[in-house]
Amino acid sequence: MPMHPVTGEQFDLSLETPSGVVSATITQVAAGIRRLSVYGVDIVPPYDAGTKRPWGSGMVLVPWPNRIRDGRWTLDGQTQQLAITEPAKNNASHGLLRFSPYSVAARTESTLRLEAKVFPQNGYPFLLETAVTYRLVDAGMEVTHAITNRSDAAAPVAIGAHPFFTIGDVEPEELTVTVNVTTHIQVDDRQLPTAEVPVDDTPYDLRGGVLLRDLTLDDGFGGAVLRDGVSEHSVSAPDGRSVTVWGDENFAYWQVFTTEEYPGQSKAVAIEPMTAPADAFNSGQGLRWLAPGDTWEASWGVRADGFEPVRG
């Protein structure tokens, strides 16, 4: 490993369970998941610490996920102009902490809490304290985000994450992707929303599962189907094993992104939890206005189902 990894310090976590070891590596920059394995099988496709993070893999997206049109939005009648971080499409993309280092607030062998501040700046005149806690559990990981508004006015906030999922000993093209949502967000050529329509009888209905080899997506979805307060989505193997990503009721929106350019993968899929869709600062859809001094928490996680325990 290089002395100065591109994504900062690397935090290794490990949990011994009766079935085997669950382990992960979290990056200091963007508090991203770089690796997650269950009983020796990767369920997040790893990448080398000495390389640039591929396709935003695993990073935290606050105070908004996805894109804001032209980086502009209106606050109390005044136009706010954010930095354009997606120049090709003239958008502000994926929040304000994607290249920021986080500091360690608490750490054990199997848990890690990282913190970072969003300082007032052009286009976002608010001070936020943010945190993300990663906790390894039997067969997976639980993730809890927290945002506290330290400004003297209500602040618009949303949360997202950009995890990729796999089953490391299965050819990616053989994985089936299932996403339990009821609407598809139509977009223009800049990946900005134009309409939200039912997925019924469309190629975007992934509720019954579609082979990854047949998918080419960078699409947002809404209407996440909740059961017992969570929505669940998955990639599954022909042998019945699956990796399930879940989100609590805050994560009503999900982005599904596929690429054939992820290192070490013939094809990769991200299933991204979001509390708001693209351009929420303008539409208000899913946007939360956090009062001064208030804290908001939201949780998601991932688990491996049907994986065989490691026998000694």
N, C-alpha and C positions, 0 to 999 in steps of 0.2 A: 504494500500500500504506500502511495506517495506520502511525503512528510506533510504536505498541505493539500488534502483532497479538495477537489473543485467545490464540493458541497459542504465544506467545513468539517468540523469534528464529527466523528462517527460514533454513535451510541449503540452498543450491542446489548441486547436484552435476551434473557433465556429463562425458560420455565420448565422444570422437570415435572412431568405428570405421570400418572400410572400407566399411560399408553405410550409415552415417549416424550421427546423434547420439542417444545415450541420455541422458536428463536426469531429474532428480528434485528434489523439495523435501521436506526433513525438518523437522519442527517441534521446537522446544526442549521444549515441554510434551508429556509422554507419549511423546517420541521417535517421533512418528507420521509415517507417509508421507502427505503432503498431495497429492503429484503424482508421477506416473511416466509418462514417454512414451518411445516407441521409434520412431525415424525419423519424428518429427513426429506420431505417433498416440498419444493417451492410452490407457494400459492400466490406470491407476488413475483413477477419475473425480475430477477436481480440485474443490476448493472454495476459496472466497475466504478469504484470510488474516484478513480483518476480521470474520469470522463465527465463531460457535461451531462446534466440530468436530461434523459431523453423524453421529449414530448411532455414535459412537466410532471414526470412520473412521481406519484406519491405526495406531491407538495400540498400545503394548506393554502386556501384561497380566501382571504379576508381583506377588506370589508365587503368584497363582492366577488362572486365567481363569474366566469365567462366574460362577456364583453359589454362595454358601454359605448354607444354610438358616438363617434367623433370625440369621445372623452368628455362630452358635455352633458350637464344636467342643471336643473334649476333649484335653487334654495332660497326661499323667502323672496321670490321674484328676481333674484340675481343669478345670472349664468355662471356656473362653475366650470372651469376648464382643467381637466386632469391631463397628465402626461400621456402622450400617445405611445403605447408600448406594443402595439401591433401595427406598425407603419404600413404594411402592405394593404391593410383593410381600414386604416385610419380609425382604429378603436383603442380604447383603454381596456386592457385585458388582465383578468385573473388577480385583481386586487393590488395591494400595496406592499406585501411582504414576500413576494415570490423570490426575491434575491437577498432577503434580510437574514442575518444570523439570529437565532434564538438563544436565550440563556437557560441554563438548567435551574429549575426551581425546586425539584425533588426527584430523587432517583433511588430505586432499589434494583435488585437483580432482574426483576421482571416488569417494572413500571418506570415510566419517565414522564415528567411534566416539564414542558418547555414553555417559555414566556417571551413575548415580544411586544413592543409598543408601536402603535401607529401614531405618528406625530402630525400635528396640523401642517398642511402643505397646500400647494396650488391645487384647487379643485376639491379638496377635502379638509375643511377647517376644523377638524375634531381631533381630540386626544383619546385614544383607546388603549386599554390594557388588554392584551389577548393572551390566551393560553391554550395549549392542547396537551391532553394526557393520554398516553398510550399504555395500555395494560394488557399483558399477555394472559390468556385464559386457556383452559383445556381446549385444544383444537382450534385456537384462533386468537383474536385480538379485539379489544374494545377501545374505542376512541371517543373522548369527550372534549369538545371545544367550549371555551368560555370567552366572552367579551364583556368588559366593564367600560362604561362610558365615563371618562374623567373630564368631560367638557362641561360647560355651563349651559348647554342647550342640547335638545334631543338630537341624536346622531343616527343617520340611516346606516343599517348594517345588514349584511348577509354573509353566509358561511358556505364554503365548498371545500372539497378535496378532490384529488386527481389520481386515485389509485388504479393501477392495472392489476388484472387477476389472471391466473393460469393454473394448470395442474402440471407440474414440472416434468413428469415422466410420460406425458401424453402429447402427441403431435397437436399443435394449436388448432390446425384446421379441423380436427376431429372433435373439438369442444363444441358443446351446444350452449348458446347464450339465451337466457330467459330473463325478461325484464317485465315486472308486473306493474304496468302503468296503463292509463286509459286514454291519454292524449299525446299527440305529437306536435311539437312546435315547429311550424314552417318558418323558413328563413329566406333572406335575400342572398345575393352573392357576397355579402360581407358577413354572413353568419349571424345576422340580426333578425329578431322575430318579426314576422308579418301576420301570423295567425296561429291559433291553437285549435286543433281539430281532433275528433275522436280517431283512435287507431283502428277501429273496427273495419274489417274488409280492406285494409291497406297493407302494403309491404312493411309498415312500421309496427305491426302488431307482433310483438315478441313474447307475448304471454304464453304461447305454446312451445317456445323454444325454436331457435334457428341456428344451424351450423355456422360457426365462425367463418369458415371458408366462403360462405355465401353472403357475408355481410361486408358492406362498405359504408361506414357511418361516421358522421360527426354531428350528432343530432341530439336535441334536447327533448325531454318528455316530461309530462305533468300528470297529475291525478294518480300519484302513487297509491296502490291498493294497500290499505292498512288491515292487519289482522293482529289483534291483541296489542295495538299501539305501535306496531312496526310494519314497514314494508320490506319485502325480501326479494332479491334478484340473484342470479347465479350463473356460473359456468359449470358445465357438467361433462363427465367423460363417458364413453360408451360402456364402461364397466360399472356405472352407477354412482361412482364417487362424484361429489360436487363441492364447489366452493361458493358459499352463500354470503353475499354482502347485504347487510340490513341497515335501515335507518329509522330513527324515531319519527314522531309525527312532525317534527320540524323540517324534515327532508322530504318535501312534497315533490321535488323536481330532481331529475336524474339526466345526466349527459352520457351518451354512449359513443365512444370514439374507437375506431379501428385503424391500425397502421401495419404496413409490411416493412417498416424501417426501424423497428425496435431492436436493439442489439441482442443477438442470441436467439431471436424469435422469428420464425417464418411469418407469423402474424400475431399481433397482440391486440387486446381489447381492454379499454378502460371503462369502468362503470362508476360514474362519479356522482356522489351525493351532493345535492345543492339545496339550500333553503329558499333560493329564488332563481328564476331563469335569467337568461341574458337580458341586458338592458333594463334591469329592474329599477335602477335609479331614475329612469324616465317613465316607465310604465307603472311603477309602484307595486307590481305584482310580486307577492312573496316578501316584500321589503319590510324590515322591522325597524321602527323608530325607537331607539333605546334612550330612555330618560336619563338625565344626569345622575350619576351614582349607581344606576341599575346594572345588574349583571344578567346576562343571558347565556344559558348552556344548551347545547345540542349534542346528541350522541349517535354514533353509527359503529358498525363493527363488521368483522368477517370471521367465518368459521368454516372449517373443513368437515364435511359430512361423509361418512362411510369410509374414512381412511383407516387402514388396518393399524392396530398398535404395533410398536416395534418390540419384537420378542428378543430377550437376551439369550 
